[in-house]
Amino acid sequence: MSLSSKSILAGVALAAAMATPVLSQSPVGGVRSDSADEAITQIVARLDLERYKATIKGLTQFGDRRQGTDRNRNAVDWIEAQLKSYGCTPTARITYEYQPPPPRVATPRPQGTGRGSTAQGGGRMFGVRTPTGVNTDSLKQTDPKVRALDAQPTSPGERQEVYCTKTGATRPDEMYIVGAHMDGHGWGEAANDDGSGTALVMELARIFSSPDVETVRSIRFILWNNEETGLNGARAYVAQRSALQGKEDPAGSGKYPEPRWLGMIQHDMMLFDHGMPNPDGTMRKEQRAEADVNIEFAGSSKFADGAMKLAWFFQTANEKFAADYPAAVSQHMTNTDSDPFKDIVPAISLRENERGAQIGAGWDPQWHQVTDMYSTYDDKDFRLGLNATQTTLGALAQLTGAKLRK
């Protein structure tokens, strides 16, 4: 068994250590004591739908937050200020250079109806498909304020992304990484892609940073940049920080600038699960009755075993702590900021739909379009994102040994 797979099991064991009786035979199906569950239930109850919505709304003041623009840099500053206001300090930034590759000729995506076609990134697609792409036409944005806000084009050069850390009380040398990407494009507000994931991570940072919340292990909350250009911000983090894992600095201080990674949890598009398109390409107006939180791991990755255990652990946490929507697990994680981590540490992704088989087939017509606006979504949509937040908060609280100080 790999070191990181052992770390996942160690986290699961920690979640079970406070339990009576002990874990069942399933490595992810632990039973916790009533008092331990009650403490985590109290922590999860601090999540609030209106606050989650307000954080998404706050992000949309910067338009689509396209990388390489002033609106992107202003959004990074705003996120950092919010994290500091939560007490998630100190904050830090990853700085890197981004030079876009030469443009290439786009290949038309298949469209129409078909059975058994293969999804981008894995998985099987059935039923109706509609074309997807990135809107580059400013005139499709009918709101003049948003159109003006998104007008500055991207330019190459320095990029930054911000993070903060909840330091573990007794195991500060071990850490879970929790992320979402804050950049977007398409001449909208990037409210769902990925304001919804960014707000989720920020809400987790707020709650875990409460003075009365203590964890055994550390948690890093990071808001990636340059996801839309090829996961460049996440790749920069791995390149700069991977070799620093678990090294005490200064020696004897008990401080670990980069604790050893136990797992990486990504959040990318959390709000829209209205089902497949209708035969005429239209979409139903409300969440489908079968709406759920999708938890994905990469079945072909080096750490697939540990990632699978982590994914199922999150599904179990969803059953215990999420209020409205269930969770489903699949093995086709792709095209998000967990990809650069998947061969280094167990990594999973939470989202509204399966990335390849559903989002790639047009299940979200707002994806990279002018309609990805805060006003597009209703409370049922926002509640799906809140349920994903409850899922991650409940799972992380168990894995890191969270408790309330008396």
N, C-alpha and C positions, 0 to 999 in steps of 0.2 A: 504494500500500500504506500502511496506517495505521502510525503510530509504534509502537503496541504490537505489531502484527503483525511489524514489523521487529525489535522487541525479542525476540520469540519466536525468530525466525530467528537473531538474534545469539546467543541462548543456545544454540541448536542448533549454531551455528558454533563456539561455545566448546567444546561437547562434542566437536566433531569436530577442533578445533585440535590436540589431543594425539594425533590418530589417524594411523596409517600403515597403509594408504593413506588418501587423503582421502575425503570423503563420496561416496557413490554419488549417482546422479541424484535419488533421493528426498530431499526436504528433511528428513525425519525418520529416515532409515534409515542413519545414519552408522556407520562402522566405526571402532572405537577401537583403539589399540595394546594389546598384551597387558599391558604394565605399567600402563597407565591403568585397564584393566578389572580387573586384579588388585587395585589399590588400592581401587577401589569395592567389589569383591567382599569384601575384608577388612572394609570399613566395614559393609556389609550383614550380614555374618556376626555382627556384634555384637548384632543383634536376637535376642531369646530369647523363646520361647513362654511360659515360666513368668513371666517378668517382665512381658510384655504382659498376661497374665491377672491378675497381681497388681495392676497399675495399674487395670484395670477393676474388680476386687474392691474396691480402695481407694475408688473413686468411689461404689460402691454403699452404702458406709456412710452416705451422705447421702440414702438413699432415692431418690425420683424427681427430686430437685433442682429442683423446680418453682420458676420465677422468682417473685420477690416474697415469699420465705419465708426464715426463718433457715437452713434446711437448704441453700438455694441459696447464701446468703452464706457459710456455712461451707465449702461446696464450693469457692467461688472462692478463699477463703483457703488451703485445702488445696492446690489446684492451684498457686497462686503459690509456696507453700512448697516444693513438689516441684520446680518449675522452678528456683528458687534453689539447691536442693540439687544439681541437675545442673550448675550453673555457667552456666545460661542467664540472665545478668544484664547490665544491670539489667532488672528487670521493670517494667511500667507498667500502668495501668488506663485504660480508657475509661469515663467516667461520663456517664450520660444519665438522663432522666426517662421513665418509661413510665406512661401513662394508658390503661387498656383502653377500646376502643370500646364503644358500647352493644351489648347482646346482640341477636343476630338469630335469626330462626326458621330452624332447620336444615332443609335439603332432603334427603329420603331419598336415599341412594345406590343406584343400580341394582344388582341382584344376580341370581344364577342363572347360566345358561349362555347363551352367545351367540357368534356368529362375526362378526368384523369390526366390533365396537363400538369407539368412540373412547375412548382413555384420557384421564384428567384430565392436562393438561399436555402432551398430544401423544403420538403413537405409536398403534399398533393393538393391540387385545387380542383373543386367541383362546382358546377353551376355557373352563374352569370359572372362575367368579368367585365370591367370597364378600364379604359386606359388610364395610366397615371403619369405624372411628370411634374416638373417645376415651372410654375408660372413666371415668365420674365416680361410680361406685358403690363406696364404701369397703368395703362388706361383701363384695364379690367378692374382696378380698384376704384370704386365709385365714391368713396369717402375722400374728399379732397385733403382733409387733415392727415389721414393715414398715408395717402399718396405722397404728400409733401414730406412727411416724417421718414418715409422709406426711400426718398429720392437719392440720397448720397450713395454713390457706387463704392464698392469695396476696393481697397488698394492693398498691395502686398506689404509685408514688413512685420514688425513686432506684434505679438499677440500675448494676452494674459488671461488667466483664469484663476478664480479664487477658491480657497478652501479653509475650513476650520476643523478643529479636532476636539472631541470629548475624550479626555484622558482617563484610562482605566485606573481604578483605585489600587488594585493589587497586581494586575497584569498590564501595565502600560506598554509593554513590549509587544503586545499582540493586538491586531486591529482588523476590523471590517471596514471596507471602503464602500460608501454609499453615494451614488452619483446620478446626475441628469445633465443634459446639455442645455445651455442657456441661449445659444445662437439659433437663428432660424432664417428663412428666406421665403420668397413668393409674393411679396407686396401685400401681406396681411399684417396681423399682429402676433403671429406665432403663439397664439393663446394655448393651443393644445400641443403643438410640436415646437418647442417642448416647454412652454410655460407651465403646463400642467405637471410635468415631471420635476421641473425646477422648484415650483412652489411646494411640491411634496417633500423634496429633500430639505428645503428651508424650514418647513414645519417640523420635520424630524429634528433638525438642529436646534430649533427653539425649545422643543419639549425636553430633549435629552440634556440641554444646557440649563434647565431649571435648577436652582440651588439645592433642592431637596432630592434630586435624582442622582443616584450613584450607580456606576457600572464597574464590573470587575475588569473588563477588557475595554480597549479604546475603540472609538468609531471616528472615521474621517468623513466629513460631508464635503463634497466637491462638485462644483458646477462647471462642466467642461465647456470649452470654446471649440470652434471649428469642427463640430461634429458633421455638419452638412457638407463639408469639403473632403471628408474621408477620415473622420475620427482623429484628426491631427492633434487636438488638445489631449486626448487620452493617450495617444501614442507618445507625446512629449513627456507626459507624466511618467509613463513606464520607462522611457529612456533615461530620464533624469533621476528617478527615485528608486527603481527596482533594486539596484545594487546596494542601497543604503539600508535595506530592511534589517531591523533587529539590532542595529549598532548603537550602543550607548554613547551619547555625546553631550557633555564631556564625560570621560571615563569615570565611573563611580558616582555619577550624578543621579542615576535612576531615571534619566530622561532619554527618550528615544525619538529623535526627530522623524524617523520613518519606522514605525513599529512593523513587525513581521505581518505580512498579509495573510489573513485567514480566509477571506472570501471577498468577492466584489459583487455588488448589487446595483444594477442600472435601472433607471426609470425613464421611459421614452414614449410619450403619447398615452395619456391615461383616461381620456374622457369619452370617446365615441365608439359605441358598440351597437350600431343600429342594424347589423346584419348585412348580408350580401346585397348588391344592387338589384333592383327590380329588372325584369327583362328589357324595359325601355331605358335603362340607365339611371332612373331616379332612385331616391333613397327614402326609406320610411322616416317619418318625422321624429319618432321617439325611440329610446333604447328598446332593443328587442327583449322579449321575455326571457331569453336565454343568455342575456348579457353576463359577462364574467371578467375577472382579472386573469390575464394570461401570464403565466410564469414559464419562461423558456430557459433552457440550457443547450449547449452545443454538444450533441451526441458524439461528434467526431473529434472533440478536443482532447488534449492530453489529460485533462482533469475532469473528464466526463463523469466518472464515478462520484467524485466529491461534489460536483455541480448538481448531479441528479439528486443526491441526498439533501443538498441545500435547497433545491427547488421544492422537493416534497415536504421539507421542514416548513417552508413558507406556506405551502398549501394547507398544512395542518394548522398553522397559526391563523390563516384566513378563516378556517372553520371556527376557531375559538374567539377571534377578536373582531372580525369584520361584521358590519351591521346588516348589509343589504345584498351584496353580490358575492357569489362563490368564486373560487379560483380553479383554473385548469392548468395542467403541466404539459409541456411539449418539449421536444428535443431539437428544435430547429432555430435556436437563437442565432441571429445574424444582423449585420448592418446597424450596429449601435455600439456605444462606447465600452461595452463589456468585451468586445471582440479582442482588443489588444491584451487583455488579461487572461483569456480563457486557456492559454497554454502555460500559464505561470501559476495560476491559483484557481480554485473553483469559482466560476462566475455565472451569474444568472441575470435575466432581464425581465422586468415587469412592464406590461403595456396593456393597451385596450384590446388588441387583437393579435393573432399570430402575425409576425412580421412578413414572412414569405407568402404563406397560403392565403392570407386574408387582406392585410394592408396592401401587399403587393398586387392584389387582384382588384383593388379599387373599393374596398369596404369603407374607407374614409375619404369622401370626396373633398374634404377640406385640406388634405395632405399637400402641403407646399402650395396652397392656393390663396387667393385674396379673401376667401370665405373663412379662413382660420382666424376668426375674430372672437373676442370675448362675448359679444352679443349673439353669436351663433348658437351657443350652448345654453341648456336649461339646467335646472337643479338636479334632474335625474342624471344628466351627463356629469355634472360636478360631483355628484355623490359616488359615481363609479371611481373617480380619482380619489375621493376621500376614503373609499373602501380599500384601495390599493395602499394608501397611507397607513390605514389601520393594520393592514396585513404586514407591511414592512416593520412598523413600529412594534407590533406584538412579537414578531419573529426575532428582531434585533434585541429587544429587551430580554428575551429568553437566552439568546446566544451569548450575550455580553454580561449576563447576571445582573440585570438592572433591579434596583430596589429603591424604595422611598425612605429617606432618612427620617427618623422620628424626632 
